Amino acid sequence: AIDKRQYLDGAFWGFGTPVDQRYPPGSPWFVSMPQRGRDLAKVKAALVEAGVGKDFEVELLGQQGDETEQQVLQQQLATAGIKMKIRLMEYGAYRKKQTDRDFQMIIFGGRIQPDPHLIYWAEYNCSEAEQAKAKRSTRNLAGYCNKEVDNLLAEAGKITDQKRRYGLYAKAIRRIYEEVP
């Protein structure tokens, strides 16, 4: 439902590169994968399959100061047949809702770390997902848990050989991409 280029153009003055992972082309950690494009027919078919009607609405938990990016998403989802209500909060209240996992949608992430372990392990490991079951999370907001991905990330975090680490991270990133947590 989202056109990433249009999102970057509207929310970030055109800066950035649309990707389906955390590292852009040119980074030693970039993993080449097919890009997902916006497909309104597919979105609308999925909504019909899910049995939701025209009154279907989701709520985006948003921080004050990020209204532009929230509005771009709201407009894009509307053209896909999804109403999105934006709930603006000051940072402390927003962060509490975030760590309590008390939201339907949230914008999270974006910063690039020098090592992929600092991103992928923190945001996709099963121990974080276990905390999510207890309705508390720090980084794995989706509650994602895949033991194969956990094993790949744990192994990659122990290896210093760049080529071997890249191969393990690439497998994990592709699996995360396929599962769309």
Steps between C-alpha positions, in 0.01 A plus 500: 500500500802728535702666225836542670633756251189715543534460877860624493409784263211617718638439845876551457535744208607217268801400708564131545486183297199267504608159631335198661772465763707725722806554278500693169686402183869575540513379860710188560193358678252562216328179385367497145133399497202572276332823602138490600300755310165654573217279373159647578310213337683250722430708811132533418474125429666425834250727678210317332656164591535617861131590501539864595261757359532861394489610864828317577726732697841465663666732747856622462666593826708804416737741664443870489735654246469213251166608354625531141610138471184384677282696257680357196429149628140595576448623143661191347295260711181691418554443127542129579166490683633521857396780732778597737442705812809675635534517877762760587673476835782672678816291514471360855144375449590372151799307635288344776241380247785371282671294772163374628418392141176696523457602135371380164755676279819686580790650306823362640859479387697672235843552643789305359746332734859418399440131575181313403499312830408826674184516289393150403575322827334773705190525282439139394622259768273259680597608853362846417187332363458314830497836674236605249275216613516660842377821329837667543756562232799717445591448132320195353171684472346245261563216745678315217654164583656256256750255651681459166551878480605504867765235432630682191521832684661345809762323288569811291552701817786270604692504171764755406548387138309764298405269212360226727316755715346658191379160376328424831345846529384483138316171569337647811404825326345313206296285739378806690414662164299192395305487825428875525476530878 
